[in-house]
């Protein structure tokens, strides 16, 4: 399926992909594969996990299909940006 294909492509995004973009992809991926947030927010000593949780929570209202489509679109945008800058 197209979503799985782009999940693989996301792994090959360049090193200079911003953390914000990575968090957007993470949130959309979790929403597409798991659905709404199903865990408690991590504590303040675990900043990385807290940012990831927040990114997932931010897209909570999206359906699986919407999240998959948005994920694919975001990966395409990042690939195009990487190609343009190389």
N, C-alpha and C positions, 0 to 999 in steps of 0.2 A: 504493500500500500504506500501511497505517496508520503504519508506522515512518517512512516518508518524510514523511508529513503532520506527524508530531510533530517530526521533525528541522527542518522549516520553522517550526513553532510555537516551538521552542526559541530561534530567532533573534529572536523578538519578546518574550522574557522581559524583565522590567524591569531597569533599570540597577542596582538594589540587590540583584540576585541575588548571593549570596555566592560567593566564589572556590571554597569547598569544594563547593558545589552544582554550579558550572560544571565542576569537575574530575571529579566523579562522572559528570556527563553526558558529558564528553569520554571518560572511560575506557570507559563503556558503549557509546558510539557507535563507538569504535575496535574494541572487541571484536566488536560486531555487524557491522561492515562489513569489517574486516581479519582478525579472528581473534586468536589469541594474539600477544603482543608479538614483533615480528620485527626489532627494532633493539637496539643496545647502549644502556645507560643513559647519558644525557648527562652531561658533566662538571660539576664543582661551580661553574663560572663561568656556567653556563646554567641558573639556578634555575627559570625558567618552564618550560622544556622538561623539566627533571628532574621537576618536580611533575606535569606531564602524563603523563610516562612512568610514574611511580609509580602514578598513578590508573588507568592502563590495566593495569599489572601486577597491581593489586589485584583485578581482576575476571577474571583470566586463566582461571580454571577454568570459567567460564560458557560454555554453548553460545551460538551466534549467536542462537537463538530466545529463550533466557533473557535475554541482554543486550538484545535488542530490546524484550522485554516490560518489563524493569526500566527501560529508558530511557523508554518511553512512560509508565509509572507515575510516574516522577520528574518528567517534564515536566508531567503532570497535577497533581501535588502542588504544584509551583512556580506553576502558573497559578492554582490555587485559592487559594494563600497570597497571591498578588499581588492577586487579585480581592477577597479578604477585607480586605486592608489599604488598598485604595483607596477 
